[in-house]
Amino acid sequence: GVAFNVTKINTYDSVAVYFFCVIPFFLLMGFLILHAGIGAKLYNAGIKVFGRLPGGLAVGTVAGCGGFAAICGDSVASAATMGSVSIPEMKKYDYDDSLATGAVAAGGTLGILIPPSIGFVVYGIITEQSIGKMFMAGIIPGIILTLGFAFATYIQCVINPKLGPRSEKFPAHEIAKSIFDIWPVGALFAAVIGGIYSGILTPTEAGGVGASGALLIALFAKGFNRHKLFAALLEATTTSAMIFTILIGVGLLGYFITLTDLPLSFAGFLNTLDVSRYVIYVLILLLYLVLGMVMNIIPMMMLTLPILFPTVVGLGFDPIWFGVIMVIMMEMGQITPPVGINVFVIHGVARKYNVSTATIYRGIIPFVIVEVVVIFFLTLFPEVVLWLPNSMDVLAPLD
């Protein structure tokens, strides 16, 4: 009887919250940008700027992935979109298959790190942390990781120029035009993130601004029509419904987990271990890496955070900082064998070129090394993550 009553109440109360409007808003923003074909413009700007470098097309692809991530917020969509426009171009210039596919698969993972990321929204909701601060915390690590991926690509092609030949030299006016073509994207990102950082907009209001701005960009985009608008609305609606359904389930799970005192018991068990808190931290990261290989980021967060988050806070780790580290680990899992969802997305895109999954896995090795180095760096210097969120004027966790 109690369980049935809790289920009835929790089903509505778990999602009937004004603040949760942030989820469909940012999802709609991402899907509108996706269907408006903005990814191709971002890629075009990337290759025009970086094309003459060794491996310039792959470097431009990583840069384009970073730009697309800033307005999409989903790694699979980023990988699929950028892969469809970049892989044919790199094949035209005889790029090595492993470099071409590895760069896109790794670059696509930036979609869940660079804000506005739906992963940070879900993390903030579950852990009751400021979503605005989570967004700010992801900016510098996202930039570092983008630069790291680009540098890894460049170094590989300097060592072995056959991996990524230089492309043709583009005139200055073409480079300038390609950059000008993406100014609406930069303006939208600045409005959303700048509004949150300055305190002018709450995350929910910023989501509304982002969705409205994305609609304006899409309406003026060449080839955008009512069918694509309907597709964007449908995908945003179905994805939101999926997330809300999981939130309802997690609310019920969290309620019964609390009744069993499992989080406290688990934290107590860890405290009895005669090991450094960093040993436990590494074990938690390895858990997220393994789960990231076989699960989507949102269900993974919802299943693990009710148990692990109290433990992390009890060990003295900053919750905002941990959220960023956790997302990077999940990001790594999305390109790591034996599954790695982004690898299979890129394999589908590159299938007509007879690229095997083993080739893609070989290509992502340098990028996984970059992610490990970045995690080590952010663990040693957590202030790199916390500098922007600590400088915000955020008064309440869920404003």
Protein Blocks (a to p, Z undefined) as FASTA:
>chain_A
ZZmmmmmmmmmmmmmcfklmmmmmmmmmmmmmmmnommmmmmmmmmmmmmmpghklmmmm
mmmmmmmmmmnopaklmmmmmmmmmmmmmmmnopafklmmmmmmmmmmmmmmmccdfklm
mmmmmnopafklmmmmmmmmmmmmmmmmmmmmmmmmmmmmmlmccdddddfklmmmmmmm
mmmmmmmmmmmmmmmmnomacfklmmmmmmmmmmmmmmmpghiafklmmmmmmmmmmmmm
mmmmmmmmmmmmmmmmmmnommmmmmmmmmmpccdfklmmmmmmmmmmmmmmmpcfklmm
mmmmmmmmmmmmmnopafklmmmmmmmmmmmmmmccfkommlmmmmmmmmmnopafklmm
mmmmmmmmmmmmmmmmmmmmmmlmmmmmmmpccfbfkZZ
